[in-house]
Amino acid sequence: MVYIPPGDQVYMILTSRLVWLLSSDHRSNSLAIPNTHLAFISIEVVKVLQAKFINNDMHMYDEETGTPAQARTSNLNEELGQVDTILSDKTGTLTCNQMEFLKAGTAYGISSSEVELAAAKQMAMDLDKQDHDFARTQLHNNDADVNNRRGFHSSEIELEQIVHSEDENRHKPLFEGFNFEDSRITNGNWSKEPHAELLLLFLRILAICHTAIPELIEETGSFSYEAESPDEGAFLVAARELGFEFCKRTQSSIFVRERHPISKEYVEREFKLLNLLDFTSKRKRMSVIVRYEDGQIFLFCKGADSIIFDRLSKQGSMFKEATTRHLNEYGEAGLRTLALAYKKIEEAEYSAWNEEFLRAKTSIGGDRETMLEHRTNYKKGCLSA
């Protein structure tokens, strides 16, 4: 037993194994603390101090938001110490669910993903190791032979230097969600590409096919977006930086400020929102039907490539092979991909479809969802991508 006199000043000395309690003097009516409790006290004090270390750990500090780690319970470190493996079916759980617009269309975009940079860096390190191993084995051979071999590896060594240089100097994206670089598309140069009319539709789909709400940033005069998903937010930022800025939404219209590719002046266009078909896990796509200012009606759709490809028209499949190849390359580079598609609809065709859609939407009964799914499930062979 350890006796602590009541009312005395108590000092705690923390060691790696035990907390010693010392009294300033000895008097009667001492307080008895069993030896078994000392271990519990020492562990609790260690937990509290470890929580302080977590709060002050610079490796747990988020520079972007200025937020340090906050241990709200003294048991946090003990619980974290039991974690051995994290299993997740969602990449966002492990990547903070942050999305950047990196590639577009048929291989537009020259920026490298984190996976590509890591693979290139590892390859350069392996080549450098092979070069050093060869030089070591040829140490006593003819100097000319060694030099020839090193000359053969000069381009590989340069590759290593370039990769390291790019890795060290790689800057953060200028705008959150946008890390796209390609002079063929930026600054209005998309209008000079062979399929400029399709690129125009591509950029309009990014700016129109969504459910986001714009918020004006008074300091800069640009817009930020409250989106349902990081993907949607990244698409809107990309459209804005490429000259198609979503700026306003009403119950019946979507407004986009489009930058003229030559004069660089912005023109605000109104797109009447006729129908919005939300994304569901069953449909695996989202669609909007809009009417242009000149009266043309378009269906814009984005979703999983397997779903989009299955609904392509014969004419719309002209880029399917190249797109499939690039989607596979993007997937190998660790990128998340979505396919975009459109369809021009005639007035009579839309009126007939919309009448059936509204009938299904306002129906009452157990088969309402089935009818609605049938009306929103476009027939195969009607889209262009």
PEFENPE-V368177 format. One record per pair of residues at least 24 apart in sequence whose C-alpha atoms are under 6 Angstrom apart, sorted by the first residue. I is the first residue (numbers start at 1). J is the second residue. D is the distance in Angstrom with one decimal. If there is no record, write none. Layout:
i->{I I}
j->{J J}
d->{D D}
This chain:
i->{1 1 2 2 3 3 3 4 4 5 5 6 18 47 48 99 99 99 100 100 100 100 101 101 101 101 101 102 102 106 109 109 109 110 110 111 115 115 116 121 124 177 178 186 188 203 206 206 207 207 207 209 214 297 298 298 298 299 299 300 301 301 301 302 302 303 303 304 305 311 311 311 312 312 312 312 313 313 313 316 316 340 341 341 342 342 343}
j->{34 35 32 33 30 31 32 30 31 30 31 30 42 74 74 177 230 231 177 178 179 234 177 178 179 180 234 179 180 323 180 181 182 181 182 181 333 334 333 163 160 234 238 242 261 239 235 239 236 239 246 288 247 345 343 344 345 342 343 342 340 341 342 339 340 338 339 338 339 380 381 383 381 382 383 384 381 382 383 384 385 385 384 385 383 384 383}
d->{5.1 5.7 5.8 5.4 5.6 5.3 4.5 5.2 4.7 3.8 5.5 5.8 5.4 5.3 5.3 5.6 5.7 6.0 4.0 5.1 5.9 5.8 6.0 4.9 5.7 6.0 5.8 5.4 4.7 5.9 5.8 5.3 5.0 5.7 5.9 6.0 5.7 5.9 5.7 5.9 4.5 4.7 5.8 5.8 4.1 6.0 5.6 5.9 5.7 5.7 5.6 5.9 6.0 5.4 5.7 4.6 5.7 5.4 5.0 4.6 5.8 5.1 6.0 5.6 4.4 5.4 5.6 5.5 5.0 4.1 4.7 5.9 4.6 5.7 4.5 5.5 3.8 4.8 5.3 3.8 5.7 5.9 5.3 4.1 5.7 5.3 5.2}
